[in-house]
Amino acid sequence: MIYLAYHQSRHGPLALDEVRRRYDTGELPPDTLYWQEGMEAWSPVHELLGAPPPLAPVPVAAPPPPYLEIQKLSRWVPVATYFTMGALPLCLLLGLIGSMALSVKAGGPPSEAIGFLAVASLVGGGMLVGLGALATQVLYLTWLYRAQSNLRALGAQGLEFSPLLTLVCNFVPMVSMVVPFLALRELSKASQDPLDWRQRQPSRAVIVWWVCAFLPIVVMFFNYLLVGITAFSLQGMQDGTLPPAVLGLVFVLFLPLPVIMLVPLFCMNYLVKIITRQQEALRVRHG
């Protein structure tokens, strides 16, 4: 049996195999002494066991990804959104002016100048709406990518959606109807508490945003289906018109669509604002 002396204390008796195990794993300090029956004095343990094996390098944890700036983006997303909201009625107004200009007849067909004005008003209004929508989409997706990346920087573990996957799925047909909603739901939960995000509840604005984003698609599909079925009905084949009841139903279904289409934009602005505020508070808390 062997006795060891280190850290100003003695340990033992120990079997040779146990001493070797502690020696090989680096548990014994370099200046450890040993003694066993028959020895006159204590001796360094390396005289008994030889040179210790090289210790395996301690793995160094990868540093967390850097926290990306999202405050400026959170201010520009609403600006682009409200620009698009303002450009949409302007486009409708320009279209109405163009239609009125084309309907004016001064002793004959409308002049080329009036026709050009009508087309230019329609194209100009459409370009304003298109530019606003494009700017909104680019700013929002950039913010979304950075906010998803910040979850890792804030210590969130076990996330199901990566920033790149979330970004790509917004452009994939059918997939874009489900994955962005699930990713935004996860982002809302993890921005409240990155370490225990599974126990959190997402903001209700996420569900409202998703429902109102796809409700117009459902309504328009139902309207087109209703008109198509009626057009091929016997009455539609006879006089070439749709029944008043069908026209009234189509009008009633289309009437709330402009308001419904604005709700997702307001929800998006709210989510961008609240999630940015939550992540900035976590960043300050973590230093």
BELPERA-V289548 format. One line per field, one symbol per residue. phi: phi as a letter, one per 20 degrees, with the letter a starting at -180 (. if undefined). psi: psi as a letter, one per 20 degrees, with the letter a starting at -180 (. if undefined). burial: I if it has 16 or more other ideal C-beta (glycine too) atoms within 10 Angstrom, else O. A space follows every 10 residues. Layout:
phi = ???
psi = ???
burial = ???
//
This chain:
phi = .cddcbllbd cqfcfgffff ffffenfeff efdcbbgoee bfcgfffedn fffffffffe fffffffefc ffffeeffff ffffffffff ffffffffff ffefcdmrff ffffffffff ffffffffff ffffffffff ffffffffff fffenfcmfe cegfffffff degmffecfg ffffffffff febfecffee dfffffffff fffdfgffff ffffffffff feffffffdm cefgffffff ffffgefgff feggffffff fgffffffff fffffem
psi = qqqqoqkkrq prqqqhhhgh ghghjjhpqh kpqqqrpiqh rqqqhihhia pqqpqppppp ppqqqqpqpi gghhhhghgh ghgghhhghg ghghhggggh hhipomjaqq rhgggggggh ggggghhggg gghggggggg hgggghhghh hghjjpqkqh prggggghii jpqghiiggh ghghghghgh ignhhlhhir prqhhggggg gihighgggh ghghgggggh hjrgghhgij rqqhhghhgg ghhhgigggh hhghghgghg ggghhggghh ghghhi.
burial = OIIIIIOOOO IOOIOOOOII OIIOOOOIOO OIOIIOOOOO OOOOIOOOIO OOOOOOOOOO OOOOOOIIOI OOIIOIIIOI IOIIIOIIOO IOOIOOOIOO IOOOOOOOOO OOOIOOIIOO IIOOIOOIIO OIIOIIOOII IIIIIIIIII IIIIOIOOIO IOIOOIIOIO OOOOOOOOII IIIIIIIIII IIOIOOIOOO OIIOIIOIII OIIOIIOOIO OOIOOOIOOI OOOOOIOOOO OIOOOIOOII OOOOOOOOOO OOIIIIIIII IIOIIIOIII OIOOOOO
//
